Structure formats: C-alpha cells, structure tokens
Amino acid sequence: MNLTLRVWRQAGPKAPGRMVEYKAADISPEASFLEMMDVVNETLTLRGDEPIAFDHDCREGICGMCSMMINGVAHGPNRGTATCQLHMRSFEDGALIYIEPWRVRAFPVVKDLCVDRSALDRIVAAGGFITAATGGAQDANSVLVSKADADLAMDAAACIGCGACAAACPNGSASLFTGAKISHLGQLPQGQPERYRRALAMVEQHDAEGFGGCTLHGECQLACPKEISIDTIARMHRDFLVGAATTREERSGSGVG
Amino acid sequence: MELRARVPEGPIEQKWDSHRFEMKLVNPANKRKYTIIVVGTGLAGGSAAATLAELGYNVKCFCFQDSPRRAHSIAAQGGINAAKNYQNDGDSIYRLFYDTVKGGDFRSREANVYRLAQISVNIIDQCVAQGVPFAREYGGLLANRSFGGAQVSRTFYARGQTGQQLLLGAYQALERQIGKGMVQMYPRTEMLDLVVIDGVARGIVTRNLVTGAIESHAADAVILGSGGYGNVFYLSTNAKGSNATAIWRAYKRGAAFANPCFTQIHPTCIPKSGEYQSKLTLMSESLRNDGRVWVPLKKGDTRSPDTIPAEERDYFLERRYPSFGNLVPRDVASRAAKSICDEGRGVGTTGLGVYLDFASAIERVGEATIRERYGNLFEMYQRITDENPYKVPMRIYPAVHYTMGGLWVDYNLMSTIPGLHVIGEANFSDHGANRLGASALMQGLADGYFIVTNTIADYLATAKLPPVDTSRGEFRDAEAHVAARTKRFLAAKGTRTVDSFHRELGNLMWEYCGMSRTAEGLQTALEKIPKLREEFWRDVNVPGSADTLNQALEKAGRVADFFELAELMCLDALERRESCGGHFREEYRTPDGEALRDDEHFAYVAAWEYAGDGARPVLNKEPLTFDYVHLAQRSYK
C-alpha cells in the first residue's frame, strides 16, 4: 500500500505546530498502524529528519499509552480498537490520512503526537481508590460479590486510561474516564464506605484540571477502545449528587484516652 | 565475590515467620527519616512504593512511561496463582511450592519458593480488599481456572485482563500515597545509573525524558522493580519500552547477574507476519484449558483445517503427554511445537505455526460459554489476523515472553550491593529455569506488597548509614558518565537506525540463544555480537538532540545495554552444559528428546560478576540443595 500522511509536528509544549505531509510507501496491509509509523520514522531518520514522536508501549491495546486522532477520530475508524490494534487493512490503498495528537485543554502537547495526560492520574489520586493498606485484608471469600455486580464492575474497570474519551468529546470532558472508575469501585461492596466522598473528590479534581462538563453527546463511548458505556457517567452524576446532598462534616478521628 | 543467601534456619514452613521475628524493625517515628527510591511501577515496584509509603517511609518512585499505570504487568492476561484451595481439589501451600520448584526444573531456591507459596494467599485477600474485580461464581464466591504445569484449579482471574486489574489495584494504592504527599512520582524519567558510595547503594542518576535533564537522587536504599530483559530478542511479547538498562547499570556497578540465559519462550503467541513486525502478541495460556493443539499428520498438507478429518490430525501434546495433555508447562509445549515445525509439519504461510482449536470445546460447552471465558482474547486475535477463531482454529507459535534470570538476590531480596534490592521479574529468585503460568503476577506482588517492605526495615535498622546528598563526587561522576554516553550516541551520525541494529541482534539471539542452543551456535553468537556492537557504536544514526523528548536516543541507550547483556546470556548458556527448563542444549537430551539435567555438576545459580569492559565476567556459584522436593526428572507424561 502507498499512503499520504498529514501529521501534526510540534517541537515542544510552547512551540507552534503545523501539519506536515509525508509519504508512506510499500506498507503491508497486515502491518499495524504503529508499524506503519515505524516504517515512516525509519525513512525520516535515514534522510536526516527527526522522526515523529508518538506514545506507545504494549502494542496490545491494554497499556493505554497510544493516542492518535486519525482522520479526526480518536484511535481511528474501528470501534473498540486502540490505535496500536488498528491494522492497515482498514484503509484503502492510496488513502490520505490525517494524524493529530489528542486535543484537550487538560492534555498539553509534549511533542508532536505526545500529550501530557497526568491530569488523569491526579483524578485518581484525589479519590479513585479503596483505602486498604497492605496487610489488613480478611479472607478473600468472606466478601461475597454477586456475579452480576462483579461483571458490571469489571466492565467499568476495563478502562485503559488512554484519554480518548476526552479527545473525542466536543466539551473536552473526561467524564467517561472518571465515571468508569467511580462505577468500578462503587459497584463493589468493598467500595461502599468511600463511595460518595470518592465521587465528590474525583469530580472536583476533574473540573479543576480544566476538563469540560458532560452534555451527553455520547462521542466518548464511540471512541472508547474498551467500549465503556456512558451509563457510568449517569452513575457518576448520581453518586456525586447523593454525595453532595448527604455528606457530613467528617469528625475528628482522635478520641479520648 | 561471596554469595550469602541468608536463608534462615529451621523447617521450611517456619523460615519466613521466624525470620520476620528475628529481623530488626524501624519504629514508626523513625520511618519518615528514611528515603527509599523505587524504580519501576509494575506489580512489584508499584506495590512496593505504595506499601512503603503506607508504612511511613519517604518514597521516590520512577517510571519511563507517562503514568505509573502503564507498566508492562498490565499486559498479563490469564491470572494469578494462589494456594487457597477454594476448589477443594487437593491444593495446599506445599503443593504450590512443589509445583513451582518442579516446574522450574530444580534451579530455584527452595526457601524463597516456599515463602512465595505462603504469601500467595495474602495477595488474593489484599487485592480483593482493594476492589480488584476477580471473576465470581453465581453465589458470589471467587472463581478459579486451571493453568499449565498444575493439576489443580488455583488461578484467579479478571476476564483476560488480570494483570491490568492487579496493576490498577497497586496503582490506585500508589496514587493515594502520591495524593497524600508520601510518594514523589517521577513519570517519563529513566534511571541511567546507580550510585554506590562506600560500597553501598545510595542513589540513582536519571534522565528526564521530556526535558533531557540529567538529575541525581540520593536515598537510604534503592529498589529496582524494572522488569525483565526479553526485548534483547527484539521480537518478544514485552512492551516496546521494556528494557534492561536499570539492572544492567546495577550489574556494572557490582550487582551479580544470575542465570541470564534462562529465558521463557511462551507457546501460544500469534505467529510473525512480516519483516516490519515490531512485536509479538501473546494469547493467554488459559486458552489451553479449552483449546487443543494439533497439526496435520502429513507433511505439506495445505488443506484448510476444517476439511482435515480427525484421523489425519496429530494432537501432539495429548499424544506425547497423556496425563497433562495440552496443559504441559510452557517450555515443554514450546519445544514440542518447534520440533513439529522443524519436521516440516507446521501450518500457515511461513510453516512456523500450529493450530489451537476450539471446535471440540465449542461443541461441548457452546459458543456462548467460550465467548464468556475468552471473548476479548478471540477479538484480539481476530483484530490482528483477520481470522475468526470461533470458526477457524487459531495459529500459534512460541515467542520470547519472560526472563527467569535477573539480578542475584539473597533471601531478603537484596543484591550483592548492600542497599540495592531487586524485586519482580528483575530478580532471578523464584522461577528457576522455567516459570509456571500465572506465577509472575504472584511473585511481583509477593515481593512488592509483603517481602521487600519487611526486609528493608532490617537493612535500614542495621546498616548505620551516614547522611549523603547529591553534592557528593560519586553523583557528579555518574552524571558525567551518563552525559558522555548520550553525547556519543548523538555524535555517531552513522548510516543505520537503532531499530535496524536491534532487529539484527534479536535475530542472532533467536537463532543461537533461543528455543534450542548448541555449543557451536553459542560460540558463533559470541563472535558475531561484539562485531555488531562495535558497528553499532560506529555507525548508528540517532537524530535530534539531548535536551528534548528524543525517542531514538532512549532506544539507543537501551539497545547499547542489550548488546552487552546478549553476550553475557550466550556465555551463561555456553557454560551451562545441561538442559533444564527453558534452557535447552541440543547436546543434552534424553532418548525421547526431553531436557536432560545434570544435577551433579549444574545444580547451582550462576551469578556473574562484572570485571570491566572487555574482560570476561567472573562466574560465582550458589549451590542449590533440595531438602523437600527431591531431585527428579520432570515428567508430564
């Protein structure tokens, strides 16, 4: 296959960026999209140009590192597929392909197609966990979890934290990411004690990072490589509301004696 | 070099308990006075960093990815073993211990393996408490599946994403500590040197991958959880970024490297399709629970698999190993597939593949059940190959997957450099010459949550460390060394890309130090690798500059280290004149082609000591004794 690429090049966070055209020649339709990018980078290197920086690691669709807008669609044309699992057979020979980084205010560009997604980590740090310090756990089978609940929790937990939801959202909202974590932990019995304060803290951090609000466009679930449902966003809103209405001032933990 | 394993006295069941009592503690008020560096945020590093911070230590944690959640542990699919015996099928701590020692072909340290089996039960408890969504039965209890090398069902799983879910548990615990200010996290930062002061590990030198800044970090102890070195083969199932640089730099500062030739070739990977291929994708071993492995009986049979009648198929694993069948350990399954393909009975366009067929399982339990068990794996297979495994058998071939070798550690998981601890795949400790499926996750979390977090207190309480800071000359020297190396890569301005060298090195290693090895082949590799390495330094082309994100420069540093490590692997493989586990020397095999160990001469850990560039490394031996699991030839027949 022979393709024409128009790729976003940007030297650094503060540098101006622009689209640059490259040819990708003799690409096997069996190659993955990132392998096509490897071939282009090899050619660029050999002719003395700087290769295109892009994030990737596992190339199995699970680490969440790869992140490309391909023809304006986060992770490209195939449903439920991360960029690294997209293969060239999904494109026509001779195609023109536009490749850009995630474009979200909360994800500043680091270089070319790489963006800084540390905002997602900070949302988790704010409350996306169950407090369970190592060592104190009871026997695993003493907590019963119905299969239906475990499956729903697993559906939400499958999020790979790639940020495609925010990139696809016209509002630049990471509600699907945040909702998925809130739904994963909030659906399990172990997650109940912190359920509402978790939702409050994570949503607050989400907003503080500069992500937009959810107005139910639904673009996120179409872009999500793990096909996480926007039901998780409804759950997030519900837990947030309940939390906002019922949260009491936390009392000091120290007692007398 | 003296190898002191520090295995506690007493019966094996009591060693860890009595050791925990014997060890010195650091009192809670003093913990905050210590700083500990953790390199890597996979299951081992992430769980260690989180737990140490929970205990009250100051932790500085480093990873090269953009977030600690992305470490390669995330890619583990099938599951994690634990001796819970929830299935009432005869499992016990002792049986998990026994299976692991036997599965490792008697090249691991018994006391470490026993402790691993003991701790396995706590890991599952801990992970459930954190909210890891393990698979459940309708009654709400945890579900189990079976895995290779065992006759009990002791594997816990979360769909085909067990590694991801366990890592998210550790990552969330880590993020909690980052939020509380107990852990300082350095993402997109790579460790490029270890700093040893007065014989003790006191810090690291790193490169900020975004700005290029070379920085020093001082600490009271350093923990490496930086993973394995399978990418020395270029094509492997490891993530593209997985590398040996942290452990290799530590080796060159005095940490012994144990059993470097012990690599695991995983039997069920998607075969290679072309020269552009950048990595191989694993299909979980759990598929062998329901998939049957076969090839056509006749050579050169190119009929479509569904038209080949049952009597013209060779279910070679079931035929050769009737009692374990398709669930033989990985090394055995891989070699069997290779020998079938060497006979010319392989399938697919390259002839390097065998079928993994689900037709009889689908007939037995229905397509819906198979979809429930393996749906995401089947989808992944279809996405990559464009074939539907519900209709057509999968084609699979072995690929490099895991490295049992790693830095030598004692019972406390401390290397030969005091203060340098090594955990997870980066150490050599528990899997001997072959790792059983679903045991890597177990070991990573055992080391990180429960072992190093206890043993490090004993080190800190007894080491009497003077305060040091990064103004010391040793830090300056290491920084200068790192900067000079970086400059050298950029100055070469040669004609070949880093990847082209890496691919060539990988081909050499696969050919001569892969699934089967010979003295002659290894000697050839030992002649070719230094030549290629010399060419690399002379003719590599690393574009761009050092003061920005430069992925070619990152790769160059890693590949330079792979070149040196590759040589050590070949040397170790040559020196080990026996076959054991994943190390198969063609000269040493039983009449029916199985691995032939030589316990009289090779029942030891080979711990290699760096002796200077160009000098032959020194081989130190830690003898292995087997007081509980008696030495026997492994049989899965």
Contacts between the chains, C-beta under 8 A, distances in Angstrom:
chain1	res1	chain2	res2	distance
A	11	B	548	7.3
A	12	B	548	6.4
A	12	B	549	8.0
A	27	B	276	7.9
A	28	B	273	7.6
A	28	B	274	5.2
A	28	B	276	6.1
A	30	B	273	4.7
A	30	B	274	6.0
A	31	B	274	6.8
A	31	B	276	5.1
A	31	B	277	8.0
A	32	B	278	7.4
A	32	B	384	7.8
A	34	B	278	6.8
A	35	B	276	5.0
A	35	B	277	6.9
A	35	B	278	5.1
A	38	B	276	6.9
A	38	B	278	5.7
A	38	B	499	7.1
A	39	B	276	5.9
A	42	B	497	5.3
A	42	B	499	6.5
A	42	B	500	7.5
A	44	B	543	7.9
A	45	B	497	4.9
A	45	B	541	5.9
A	45	B	543	5.5
A	45	B	552	6.7
A	46	B	495	7.6
A	46	B	497	6.6
A	46	B	541	7.1
A	48	B	543	6.9
A	49	B	543	7.0
A	50	B	543	5.1
A	50	B	544	4.9
A	51	B	543	6.6
A	51	B	544	7.9
A	51	B	551	7.0
A	51	B	552	6.1
A	53	B	549	5.5
A	53	B	551	5.7
A	55	B	66	6.4
A	56	B	240	6.2
A	57	B	65	6.1
A	57	B	70	5.9
A	57	B	72	7.4
A	57	B	239	4.4
A	57	B	240	5.7
A	57	B	241	4.9
A	58	B	70	7.7
A	58	B	72	6.6
A	58	B	74	6.7
A	58	B	75	4.9
A	58	B	239	4.3
A	58	B	240	7.7
A	59	B	239	7.2
A	59	B	240	6.1
A	59	B	278	6.5
A	59	B	279	5.0
A	59	B	281	7.7
A	60	B	75	5.5
A	60	B	281	5.5
A	60	B	282	7.7
A	60	B	380	7.1
A	61	B	380	6.8
A	61	B	383	7.9
A	62	B	74	5.5
A	62	B	75	5.4
A	62	B	161	6.9
A	62	B	164	5.7
A	63	B	65	7.5
A	63	B	70	4.4
A	63	B	72	7.5
A	63	B	74	5.2
A	63	B	75	6.9
A	63	B	239	6.4
A	64	B	69	7.3
A	64	B	70	6.1
A	65	B	65	6.3
A	65	B	66	6.7
A	65	B	70	5.3
A	78	B	383	7.8
A	80	B	379	7.7
A	81	B	383	6.4
A	85	B	380	7.2
A	85	B	383	5.2
A	85	B	384	7.3
A	87	B	383	7.1
A	87	B	384	7.1
A	87	B	386	7.6
A	89	B	386	6.4
A	110	B	210	5.8
A	110	B	549	6.0
A	111	B	210	7.8
A	111	B	548	6.8
A	111	B	549	4.4
A	114	B	66	7.8
A	114	B	549	6.5
A	116	B	66	7.2
A	117	B	66	6.1
A	117	B	67	6.6
A	118	B	66	7.3
A	118	B	67	7.0
A	118	B	187	6.9
A	120	B	67	7.1
A	121	B	67	5.3
A	121	B	68	7.4
A	121	B	69	7.4
A	121	B	175	6.2
A	121	B	178	7.6
A	121	B	185	7.8
A	121	B	187	7.8
A	122	B	179	7.9
A	124	B	171	7.5
A	124	B	172	6.1
A	124	B	175	4.5
A	125	B	175	4.1
A	125	B	176	6.9
A	125	B	178	5.1
A	125	B	179	3.6
A	126	B	179	6.3
A	128	B	172	5.9
A	128	B	175	6.8
A	129	B	130	7.4
A	129	B	131	8.0
A	129	B	172	3.7
A	129	B	173	6.3
A	129	B	175	6.4
A	129	B	176	4.7
A	130	B	129	7.0
A	130	B	130	5.4
A	130	B	131	4.5
A	130	B	172	7.4
A	131	B	176	6.8
A	132	B	126	7.2
A	132	B	129	4.0
A	132	B	130	5.0
A	132	B	131	8.0
A	132	B	173	7.5
A	133	B	51	7.7
A	133	B	54	4.4
A	133	B	173	7.9
A	134	B	47	7.5
A	134	B	50	7.4
A	134	B	51	4.3
A	134	B	54	6.1
A	134	B	126	6.0
A	134	B	173	7.6
A	134	B	449	4.8
A	134	B	450	7.2
A	134	B	453	7.1
A	135	B	122	7.9
A	135	B	126	7.5
A	135	B	450	7.9
A	136	B	129	7.3
A	137	B	122	7.4
A	137	B	125	3.9
A	137	B	126	4.8
A	137	B	128	6.8
A	137	B	129	3.8
A	138	B	125	6.5
A	138	B	129	7.4
A	139	B	125	5.9
A	140	B	84	7.2
A	140	B	124	4.6
A	140	B	125	4.8
A	140	B	127	7.7
A	140	B	128	4.2
A	140	B	134	7.9
A	140	B	142	5.9
A	141	B	84	7.8
A	141	B	86	6.3
A	141	B	141	5.3
A	141	B	142	5.8
A	143	B	128	6.1
A	143	B	129	7.9
A	144	B	139	7.2
A	144	B	140	3.2
A	144	B	141	6.8
A	145	B	136	5.4
A	145	B	140	5.4
A	146	B	136	7.2
A	146	B	138	7.6
A	146	B	140	5.4
A	147	B	136	4.8
A	147	B	137	6.7
A	147	B	138	5.1
A	147	B	140	7.4
A	150	B	133	5.5
A	150	B	134	7.2
A	150	B	135	6.9
A	150	B	136	4.2
A	153	B	131	7.6
A	153	B	133	4.3
A	154	B	133	4.2
A	154	B	135	7.9
A	154	B	158	6.1
A	154	B	159	6.0
A	154	B	165	7.7
A	157	B	133	5.1
A	157	B	158	7.6
A	157	B	165	6.0
A	157	B	168	6.7
A	158	B	159	7.7
A	158	B	161	6.4
A	158	B	164	7.7
A	160	B	164	7.4
A	161	B	67	6.8
A	161	B	69	5.7
A	161	B	70	7.8
A	184	B	131	7.0
A	184	B	133	6.8
A	185	B	131	5.1
A	188	B	131	5.2
A	188	B	133	6.8
A	190	B	128	7.0
A	190	B	129	6.0
A	190	B	130	7.5
A	190	B	131	5.1
A	191	B	131	5.4
